[in-house]
Amino acid sequence: MILAPQELIDLTRKERPTAQKRELNFLGIPAKARSDGTLIVLWEDVRATQNVRPARREPKLRMD
């Protein structure tokens, strides 16, 4: 299933396809563009990114 146009706006908080694409790239969610410029985003891809946690950075401790 693909996201409905309003779902894509809700996800990205953007209305224009170019801005949506930029936000999706930032979120790591793949998207395909149609010939009219609108985007196709699969729910499967959105769900897959929800399971990915950002790498945790440990503080660097000096041992002098």
Secondary structure, DSSP 4 states (H G I P E B T S, - for coil): -B--HHHHHHHHS--SHHHHHHHHHHHT---EE-TTS-EE-BHHHHHHHHTPPPPPPPPPPP--
